[in-house]
Amino acid sequence: MQILASFGDATGLRVNLAKSSAVPISCSDIDLNHVLQGFGGATASLPIKYLGLPLTTGRTRLVHLQFILDRIRARLAGWKGRLLPLAGRGVL
């Protein structure tokens, strides 16, 4: 927490612990309770969503992105999707 406080003093950015969580990756040989005792935030495990996109340790599969594809299909009517160029579909 002292490192985060020093970072906040230097940059003016503060950590909101209500929105923060620690996600340990490959930490099976570390005592996480001891390391995170002063953190105060939640502890989560992968897979999680960050900025609306799934984070996993392995390769992202179509199943992980299916909710995004469903939202795009719902927004585009069938004829609109056919009129968009391939690059436009990729951007969307």
N, CA, C and O atoms as a GROMACS GRO file, in nm:
protein
  368
    1MET      N    1   0.083  -0.119   0.000
    1MET     CA    2   0.000   0.000   0.000
    1MET      C    3   0.087   0.125   0.000
    1MET      O    4   0.048   0.228  -0.055
    2GLN      N    5   0.204   0.116   0.061
    2GLN     CA    6   0.294   0.231   0.063
    2GLN      C    7   0.344   0.264  -0.078
    2GLN      O    8   0.360   0.381  -0.112
    3ILE      N    9   0.367   0.163  -0.158
    3ILE     CA   10   0.409   0.186  -0.296
    3ILE      C   11   0.297   0.255  -0.374
    3ILE      O   12   0.323   0.348  -0.449
    4LEU      N   13   0.173   0.211  -0.354
    4LEU     CA   14   0.060   0.274  -0.423
    4LEU      C   15   0.040   0.417  -0.375
    4LEU      O   16   0.006   0.505  -0.454
    5ALA      N   17   0.060   0.441  -0.246
    5ALA     CA   18   0.048   0.577  -0.193
    5ALA      C   19   0.157   0.667  -0.248
    5ALA      O   20   0.130   0.783  -0.281
    6SER      N   21   0.278   0.617  -0.260
    6SER     CA   22   0.388   0.696  -0.318
    6SER      C   23   0.361   0.726  -0.465
    6SER      O   24   0.388   0.837  -0.512
    7PHE      N   25   0.307   0.629  -0.536
    7PHE     CA   26   0.269   0.651  -0.676
    7PHE      C   27   0.162   0.760  -0.684
    7PHE      O   28   0.169   0.846  -0.772
    8GLY      N   29   0.065   0.757  -0.594
    8GLY     CA   30  -0.040   0.858  -0.593
    8GLY      C   31   0.014   0.996  -0.561
    8GLY      O   32  -0.031   1.095  -0.619
    9ASP      N   33   0.110   1.005  -0.469
    9ASP     CA   34   0.170   1.134  -0.437
    9ASP      C   35   0.247   1.190  -0.555
    9ASP      O   36   0.246   1.311  -0.579
   10ALA      N   37   0.315   1.103  -0.630
   10ALA     CA   38   0.396   1.149  -0.742
   10ALA      C   39   0.312   1.187  -0.863
   10ALA      O   40   0.348   1.280  -0.935
   11THR      N   41   0.202   1.116  -0.887
   11THR     CA   42   0.126   1.138  -1.009
   11THR      C   43  -0.008   1.207  -0.988
   11THR      O   44  -0.067   1.260  -1.083
   12GLY      N   45  -0.056   1.208  -0.866
   12GLY     CA   46  -0.189   1.263  -0.841
   12GLY      C   47  -0.300   1.164  -0.865
   12GLY      O   48  -0.418   1.198  -0.851
   13LEU      N   49  -0.265   1.041  -0.902
   13LEU     CA   50  -0.365   0.936  -0.925
   13LEU      C   51  -0.381   0.855  -0.798
   13LEU      O   52  -0.282   0.817  -0.736
   14ARG      N   53  -0.503   0.828  -0.760
   14ARG     CA   54  -0.530   0.750  -0.639
   14ARG      C   55  -0.595   0.618  -0.675
   14ARG      O   56  -0.670   0.609  -0.772
   15VAL      N   57  -0.567   0.517  -0.596
   15VAL     CA   58  -0.624   0.384  -0.618
   15VAL      C   59  -0.755   0.375  -0.541
   15VAL      O   60  -0.759   0.404  -0.421
   16ASN      N   61  -0.861   0.336  -0.610
   16ASN     CA   62  -0.990   0.313  -0.547
   16ASN      C   63  -0.999   0.165  -0.511
   16ASN      O   64  -1.022   0.081  -0.597
   17LEU      N   65  -0.980   0.134  -0.382
   17LEU     CA   66  -0.978  -0.006  -0.340
   17LEU      C   67  -1.114  -0.073  -0.354
   17LEU      O   68  -1.120  -0.196  -0.361
   18ALA      N   69  -1.222   0.004  -0.358
   18ALA     CA   70  -1.354  -0.055  -0.378
   18ALA      C   71  -1.366  -0.114  -0.518
   18ALA      O   72  -1.444  -0.207  -0.540
   19LYS      N   73  -1.289  -0.062  -0.613
   19LYS     CA   74  -1.294  -0.111  -0.751
   19LYS      C   75  -1.173  -0.196  -0.788
   19LYS      O   76  -1.167  -0.249  -0.899
   20SER      N   77  -1.078  -0.211  -0.697
   20SER     CA   78  -0.954  -0.281  -0.728
   20SER      C   79  -0.958  -0.425  -0.680
   20SER      O   80  -1.024  -0.458  -0.582
   21SER      N   81  -0.885  -0.509  -0.752
   21SER     CA   82  -0.871  -0.648  -0.709
   21SER      C   83  -0.733  -0.696  -0.751
   21SER      O   84  -0.676  -0.648  -0.849
   22ALA      N   85  -0.680  -0.790  -0.676
   22ALA     CA   86  -0.552  -0.853  -0.709
   22ALA      C   87  -0.581  -0.987  -0.775
   22ALA      O   88  -0.660  -1.067  -0.724
   23VAL      N   89  -0.517  -1.010  -0.888
   23VAL     CA   90  -0.535  -1.134  -0.962
   23VAL      C   91  -0.399  -1.202  -0.974
   23VAL      O   92  -0.322  -1.171  -1.065
   24PRO      N   93  -0.369  -1.294  -0.883
   24PRO     CA   94  -0.238  -1.360  -0.889
   24PRO      C   95  -0.229  -1.458  -1.006
   24PRO      O   96  -0.323  -1.532  -1.034
   25ILE      N   97  -0.114  -1.456  -1.072
   25ILE     CA   98  -0.088  -1.546  -1.184
   25ILE      C   99   0.040  -1.622  -1.152
   25ILE      O  100   0.144  -1.561  -1.128
   26SER      N  101   0.033  -1.753  -1.153
   26SER     CA  102   0.149  -1.840  -1.124
   26SER      C  103   0.210  -1.807  -0.989
   26SER      O  104   0.332  -1.788  -0.979
   27CYS      N  105   0.129  -1.801  -0.886
   27CYS     CA  106   0.175  -1.769  -0.751
   27CYS      C  107   0.146  -1.883  -0.654
   27CYS      O  108   0.108  -1.859  -0.540
   28SER      N  109   0.163  -2.005  -0.699
   28SER     CA  110   0.131  -2.119  -0.613
   28SER      C  111   0.231  -2.137  -0.499
   28SER      O  112   0.197  -2.193  -0.395
   29ASP      N  113   0.354  -2.090  -0.517
   29ASP     CA  114   0.455  -2.108  -0.414
   29ASP      C  115   0.471  -1.986  -0.324
   29ASP      O  116   0.565  -1.980  -0.244
   30ILE      N  117   0.380  -1.888  -0.334
   30ILE     CA  118   0.387  -1.765  -0.255
   30ILE      C  119   0.269  -1.761  -0.158
   30ILE      O  120   0.158  -1.800  -0.195
   31ASP      N  121   0.292  -1.714  -0.037
   31ASP     CA  122   0.184  -1.697   0.061
   31ASP      C  123   0.112  -1.566   0.031
   31ASP      O  124   0.155  -1.460   0.074
   32LEU      N  125   0.002  -1.576  -0.045
   32LEU     CA  126  -0.070  -1.456  -0.089
   32LEU      C  127  -0.132  -1.379   0.026
   32LEU      O  128  -0.140  -1.257   0.022
   33ASN      N  129  -0.178  -1.449   0.128
   33ASN     CA  130  -0.237  -1.379   0.242
   33ASN      C  131  -0.136  -1.287   0.308
   33ASN      O  132  -0.170  -1.177   0.351
   34HIS      N  133  -0.012  -1.331   0.316
   34HIS     CA  134   0.093  -1.248   0.376
   34HIS      C  135   0.127  -1.128   0.285
   34HIS      O  136   0.143  -1.016   0.332
   35VAL      N  137   0.137  -1.154   0.156
   35VAL     CA  138   0.173  -1.049   0.061
   35VAL      C  139   0.063  -0.944   0.050
   35VAL      O  140   0.092  -0.824   0.040
   36LEU      N  141  -0.063  -0.986   0.052
   36LEU     CA  142  -0.175  -0.895   0.029
   36LEU      C  143  -0.244  -0.851   0.158
   36LEU      O  144  -0.355  -0.800   0.152
   37GLN      N  145  -0.181  -0.869   0.273
   37GLN     CA  146  -0.247  -0.836   0.399
   37GLN      C  147  -0.280  -0.687   0.412
   37GLN      O  148  -0.381  -0.654   0.473
   38GLY      N  149  -0.201  -0.598   0.357
   38GLY     CA  150  -0.230  -0.456   0.366
   38GLY      C  151  -0.303  -0.399   0.247
   38GLY      O  152  -0.330  -0.279   0.240
   39PHE      N  153  -0.336  -0.486   0.151
   39PHE     CA  154  -0.398  -0.438   0.027
   39PHE      C  155  -0.540  -0.388   0.050
   39PHE      O  156  -0.572  -0.277   0.009
   40GLY      N  157  -0.623  -0.466   0.112
   40GLY     CA  158  -0.759  -0.423   0.140
   40GLY      C  159  -0.858  -0.444   0.028
   40GLY      O  160  -0.979  -0.433   0.050
   41GLY      N  161  -0.811  -0.473  -0.090
   41GLY     CA  162  -0.902  -0.498  -0.202
   41GLY      C  163  -0.936  -0.646  -0.212
   41GLY      O  164  -0.888  -0.727  -0.133
   42ALA      N  165  -1.017  -0.679  -0.309
   42ALA     CA  166  -1.059  -0.817  -0.329
   42ALA      C  167  -0.950  -0.896  -0.401
   42ALA      O  168  -0.863  -0.839  -0.467
   43THR      N  169  -0.956  -1.027  -0.387
   43THR     CA  170  -0.866  -1.117  -0.460
   43THR      C  171  -0.952  -1.200  -0.555
   43THR      O  172  -1.052  -1.258  -0.514
   44ALA      N  173  -0.913  -1.205  -0.681
   44ALA     CA  174  -0.988  -1.278  -0.782
   44ALA      C  175  -0.896  -1.376  -0.852
   44ALA      O  176  -0.775  -1.376  -0.830
   45SER      N  177  -0.952  -1.460  -0.935
   45SER     CA  178  -0.873  -1.553  -1.014
   45SER      C  179  -0.919  -1.546  -1.160
   45SER      O  180  -1.031  -1.506  -1.189
   46LEU      N  181  -0.830  -1.586  -1.248
   46LEU     CA  182  -0.861  -1.583  -1.391
   46LEU      C  183  -0.955  -1.696  -1.426
   46LEU      O  184  -0.949  -1.800  -1.361
   47PRO      N  185  -1.040  -1.683  -1.523
   47PRO     CA  186  -1.061  -1.572  -1.615
   47PRO      C  187  -1.144  -1.461  -1.551
   47PRO      O  188  -1.235  -1.486  -1.472
   48ILE      N  189  -1.112  -1.336  -1.588
   48ILE     CA  190  -1.186  -1.219  -1.543
   48ILE      C  191  -1.212  -1.130  -1.664
   48ILE      O  192  -1.157  -1.152  -1.772
   49LYS      N  193  -1.296  -1.030  -1.645
   49LYS     CA  194  -1.318  -0.930  -1.749
   49LYS      C  195  -1.247  -0.801  -1.707
   49LYS      O  196  -1.261  -0.756  -1.594
   50TYR      N  197  -1.172  -0.742  -1.799
   50TYR     CA  198  -1.104  -0.616  -1.777
   50TYR      C  199  -1.142  -0.525  -1.893
   50TYR      O  200  -1.118  -0.557  -2.009
   51LEU      N  201  -1.201  -0.412  -1.861
   51LEU     CA  202  -1.251  -0.317  -1.961
   51LEU      C  203  -1.348  -0.385  -2.058
   51LEU      O  204  -1.352  -0.352  -2.176
   52GLY      N  205  -1.425  -0.479  -2.006
   52GLY     CA  206  -1.527  -0.546  -2.086
   52GLY      C  207  -1.478  -0.663  -2.168
   52GLY      O  208  -1.558  -0.729  -2.235
   53LEU      N  209  -1.348  -0.691  -2.166
   53LEU     CA  210  -1.294  -0.801  -2.245
   53LEU      C  211  -1.239  -0.908  -2.153
   53LEU      O  212  -1.187  -0.877  -2.045
   54PRO      N  213  -1.249  -1.034  -2.192
   54PRO     CA  214  -1.203  -1.142  -2.105
   54PRO      C  215  -1.050  -1.152  -2.102
   54PRO      O  216  -0.984  -1.138  -2.205
   55LEU      N  217  -0.995  -1.176  -1.984
   55LEU     CA  218  -0.853  -1.203  -1.966
   55LEU      C  219  -0.837  -1.346  -1.920
   55LEU      O  220  -0.900  -1.388  -1.823
   56THR      N  221  -0.753  -1.422  -1.988
   56THR     CA  222  -0.725  -1.559  -1.950
   56THR      C  223  -0.575  -1.583  -1.960
   56THR      O  224  -0.504  -1.506  -2.024
   57THR      N  225  -0.528  -1.688  -1.898
   57THR     CA  226  -0.386  -1.721  -1.909
   57THR      C  227  -0.356  -1.791  -2.040
   57THR      O  228  -0.243  -1.786  -2.089
   58GLY      N  229  -0.454  -1.856  -2.096
   58GLY     CA  230  -0.434  -1.929  -2.221
   58GLY      C  231  -0.482  -1.847  -2.340
   58GLY      O  232  -0.499  -1.726  -2.333
   59ARG      N  233  -0.501  -1.917  -2.447
   59ARG     CA  234  -0.546  -1.856  -2.571
   59ARG      C  235  -0.694  -1.817  -2.560
   59ARG      O  236  -0.774  -1.893  -2.505
   60THR      N  237  -0.730  -1.700  -2.611
   60THR     CA  238  -0.869  -1.656  -2.610
   60THR      C  239  -0.947  -1.737  -2.713
   60THR      O  240  -0.910  -1.740  -2.831
   61ARG      N  241  -1.051  -1.799  -2.671
   61ARG     CA  242  -1.133  -1.883  -2.758
   61ARG      C  243  -1.259  -1.807  -2.800
   61ARG      O  244  -1.294  -1.705  -2.742
   62LEU      N  245  -1.324  -1.858  -2.901
   62LEU     CA  246  -1.446  -1.796  -2.952
   62LEU      C  247  -1.553  -1.791  -2.844
   62LEU      O  248  -1.633  -1.698  -2.841
   63VAL      N  249  -1.555  -1.889  -2.756
   63VAL     CA  250  -1.654  -1.892  -2.648
   63VAL      C  251  -1.639  -1.769  -2.558
   63VAL      O  252  -1.738  -1.714  -2.510
   64HIS      N  253  -1.515  -1.726  -2.535
   64HIS     CA  254  -1.489  -1.610  -2.449
   64HIS      C  255  -1.539  -1.480  -2.513
   64HIS      O  256  -1.572  -1.385  -2.442
   65LEU      N  257  -1.543  -1.475  -2.645
   65LEU     CA  258  -1.583  -1.354  -2.716
   65LEU      C  259  -1.724  -1.360  -2.771
   65LEU      O  260  -1.767  -1.268  -2.841
   66GLN      N  261  -1.797  -1.466  -2.742
   66GLN     CA  262  -1.930  -1.484  -2.800
   66GLN      C  263  -2.026  -1.372  -2.762
   66GLN      O  264  -2.109  -1.333  -2.844
   67PHE      N  265  -2.017  -1.320  -2.639
   67PHE     CA  266  -2.108  -1.214  -2.598
   67PHE      C  267  -2.085  -1.087  -2.681
   67PHE      O  268  -2.180  -1.012  -2.705
   68ILE      N  269  -1.963  -1.062  -2.724
   68ILE     CA  270  -1.935  -0.945  -2.808
   68ILE      C  271  -1.995  -0.966  -2.947
   68ILE      O  272  -2.057  -0.875  -3.003
   69LEU      N  273  -1.978  -1.085  -3.001
   69LEU     CA  274  -2.034  -1.114  -3.133
   69LEU      C  275  -2.187  -1.107  -3.132
   69LEU      O  276  -2.248  -1.061  -3.228
   70ASP      N  277  -2.248  -1.151  -3.024
   70ASP     CA  278  -2.394  -1.143  -3.013
   70ASP      C  279  -2.440  -0.998  -3.010
   70ASP      O  280  -2.542  -0.965  -3.071
   71ARG      N  281  -2.368  -0.912  -2.941
   71ARG     CA  282  -2.407  -0.771  -2.936
   71ARG      C  283  -2.392  -0.705  -3.072
   71ARG      O  284  -2.474  -0.622  -3.110
   72ILE      N  285  -2.288  -0.741  -3.147
   72ILE     CA  286  -2.269  -0.684  -3.281
   72ILE      C  287  -2.380  -0.730  -3.373
   72ILE      O  288  -2.435  -0.650  -3.449
   73ARG      N  289  -2.414  -0.858  -3.368
   73ARG     CA  290  -2.522  -0.911  -3.454
   73ARG      C  291  -2.655  -0.846  -3.421
   73ARG      O  292  -2.737  -0.824  -3.511
   74ALA      N  293  -2.679  -0.817  -3.294
   74ALA     CA  294  -2.805  -0.755  -3.256
   74ALA      C  295  -2.814  -0.612  -3.308
   74ALA      O  296  -2.923  -0.564  -3.340
   75ARG      N  297  -2.701  -0.543  -3.318
   75ARG     CA  298  -2.702  -0.405  -3.366
   75ARG      C  299  -2.714  -0.394  -3.517
   75ARG      O  300  -2.769  -0.298  -3.569
   76LEU      N  301  -2.663  -0.492  -3.586
   76LEU     CA  302  -2.665  -0.487  -3.732
   76LEU      C  303  -2.780  -0.570  -3.787
   76LEU      O  304  -2.794  -0.688  -3.756
   77ALA      N  305  -2.860  -0.507  -3.867
   77ALA     CA  306  -2.961  -0.584  -3.942
   77ALA      C  307  -2.887  -0.662  -4.049
   77ALA      O  308  -2.774  -0.628  -4.085
   78GLY      N  309  -2.948  -0.766  -4.100
   78GLY     CA  310  -2.882  -0.851  -4.198
   78GLY      C  311  -2.835  -0.776  -4.322
   78GLY      O  312  -2.724  -0.801  -4.370
   79TRP      N  313  -2.916  -0.686  -4.374
   79TRP     CA  314  -2.876  -0.615  -4.495
   79TRP      C  315  -2.766  -0.514  -4.468
   79TRP      O  316  -2.684  -0.488  -4.556
   80LYS      N  317  -2.761  -0.456  -4.349
   80LYS     CA  318  -2.656  -0.359  -4.318
   80LYS      C  319  -2.520  -0.428  -4.310
   80LYS      O  320  -2.420  -0.372  -4.355
   81GLY      N  321  -2.517  -0.545  -4.255
   81GLY     CA  322  -2.391  -0.618  -4.245
   81GLY      C  323  -2.334  -0.654  -4.381
   81GLY      O  324  -2.212  -0.654  -4.398
   82ARG      N  325  -2.420  -0.684  -4.477
   82ARG     CA  326  -2.372  -0.718  -4.611
   82ARG      C  327  -2.319  -0.596  -4.684
   82ARG      O  328  -2.234  -0.610  -4.772
   83LEU      N  329  -2.368  -0.476  -4.651
   83LEU     CA  330  -2.323  -0.355  -4.719
   83LEU      C  331  -2.191  -0.301  -4.663
   83LEU      O  332  -2.122  -0.224  -4.730
   84LEU      N  333  -2.155  -0.339  -4.542
   84LEU     CA  334  -2.030  -0.293  -4.484
   84LEU      C  335  -1.912  -0.364  -4.549
   84LEU      O  336  -1.917  -0.486  -4.571
   85PRO      N  337  -1.806  -0.291  -4.580
   85PRO     CA  338  -1.687  -0.359  -4.631
   85PRO      C  339  -1.622  -0.443  -4.520
   85PRO      O  340  -1.653  -0.424  -4.402
   86LEU      N  341  -1.536  -0.533  -4.557
   86LEU     CA  342  -1.472  -0.624  -4.462
   86LEU      C  343  -1.396  -0.548  -4.354
   86LEU      O  344  -1.398  -0.586  -4.238
   87ALA      N  345  -1.328  -0.440  -4.392
   87ALA     CA  346  -1.253  -0.361  -4.295
   87ALA      C  347  -1.348  -0.293  -4.196
   87ALA      O  348  -1.317  -0.283  -4.077
   88GLY      N  349  -1.463  -0.247  -4.244
   88GLY     CA  350  -1.561  -0.185  -4.157
   88GLY      C  351  -1.619  -0.284  -4.057
   88GLY      O  352  -1.645  -0.249  -3.942
   89ARG      N  353  -1.640  -0.406  -4.102
   89ARG     CA  354  -1.689  -0.510  -4.010
   89ARG      C  355  -1.587  -0.541  -3.903
   89ARG      O  356  -1.621  -0.564  -3.787
   90GLY      N  357  -1.460  -0.541  -3.942
   90GLY     CA  358  -1.354  -0.567  -3.844
   90GLY      C  359  -1.344  -0.457  -3.740
   90GLY      O  360  -1.322  -0.486  -3.622
   91VAL      N  361  -1.360  -0.333  -3.782
   91VAL     CA  362  -1.356  -0.221  -3.688
   91VAL      C  363  -1.474  -0.228  -3.594
   91VAL      O  364  -1.460  -0.207  -3.474
   92LEU      N  365  -1.592  -0.258  -3.649
   92LEU     CA  366  -1.712  -0.266  -3.566
   92LEU      C  367  -1.702  -0.380  -3.468
   92LEU      O  368  -1.794  -0.403  -3.390
   0.00000   0.00000   0.00000
